Amino acid sequence: GFIAKVKRENGREVRGFELRVGGGLSTMPRQADVIYDFVPVENGEYIRVTEAMIKVFDKEGGLPNFLRKNMAKARVKFLIKKIGIEEFRRQVEEELAQPWAKEPLDMEALTQLAPEGPTVGEPPANGRQPAPEFDRWLKTNVRRQRQEDHVAITVTVPMGNLSPEQFRGLAEIMRRFSGGSARTQQNQNLVLRWVREDALPALHAELTAIGLGAPEAGLIADVVACPGTDSCKMGITSSQGEGYALRDAIMEMGDDDPLVQEITVKVSGCPNGCAMHHLAAIGLQGSSFKAGQTQIPCYDIFLGGGNYIGGGKFGTRVARIPVKRTPPAIKKIISVYMEERQDGESFLDYIDRVGPKYFEPILTEFREVGPISEEIDVYMDWGKDELFEVIRGEGECAL
Ligand code: SF4
């Protein structure tokens, strides 16, 4: 991990990064260790240090076959847990003393970026009327750029799903409104930069025409979900189905409370945590519960995770709830928070104050399940019309 920093040396400003290594989520959430608190950008020192870290990892920290014997454990975090950050740093420095680390780097070539800027010419006037959600979208999806008259807009992409038609439509929109480029976001949305402010009504109308004009970017309803059983063989549950169900339930609540809006919700279909549910205020991890000969699809609910400046905090597991009961369970968590919070208290501060486990008894009512003859729906996952079964194979990722 790289955290940009600036420091003053001999009266001049030096740019660099704090370098961290060995963090990760999945079955062993772990905070990254700081290996160097400042590595300068100039001369590409940060690139050499990074390369040295990769070399140490490739050599398995001097422990033959420690990482390669089990693919699931081939992660830097396991190596650092084993040998410690001091030993890892020592080995990195040994690498940095090798001849390869003395070779000059062509920084100009390495740091070249494709030019970005606005689309040339007048903003397109397409004659469409702004869609009804235009005002809300302006509030939630548009950010002013430093450059006058230009804004960056977020395209909300629920669960990160785009159809081929939407991709083609987006390409056309990018050419006309954002200089031909877009950026992806970690939370599955897209950002179009360099949009002319006076083109916003036309742009929103175009996005709405291809089904991408939804507001709520980065807010509670903008649930993040991994592919889950829809396409990932490691999946236990349909995290995509869960994501849409939670999005609908949250939208139904229709609450515009700003502190509720900043709650993050992320859904992973198994403990590997590709949706980063450990870092969500409300995180869900696919799991199951055995009921006699049958299995019930469930989610383990984690509360209190989040990103902070300088670090992250992992959520704490509080309950295992059947999939079909999770929308009311999440609504309950939100309503308890709204009733009990102190003035201006954020959800994360509230969870810190009461402790995540406070919710264990509150969620008990959602755990009860009747026999299959009475509640067959609870024994099926979202979008499925057959009884749930855990079937796992090889995943999309390296695990
Ligand atoms: S391996 Fe990752 S993508 Fe697949 S279900 Fe698990 S968390 Fe989701």
Boltz pocket constraint, residues with backbone or C-beta under 6 A from the ligand:
constraints:
  - pocket:
      binder: B
      contacts: [[A, 226], [A, 227], [A, 228], [A, 229], [A, 232], [A, 233], [A, 234], [A, 235], [A, 236], [A, 237], [A, 239], [A, 268], [A, 269], [A, 270], [A, 271], [A, 272], [A, 273], [A, 274], [A, 275], [A, 395], [A, 396], [A, 397]]
      max_distance: 6.0
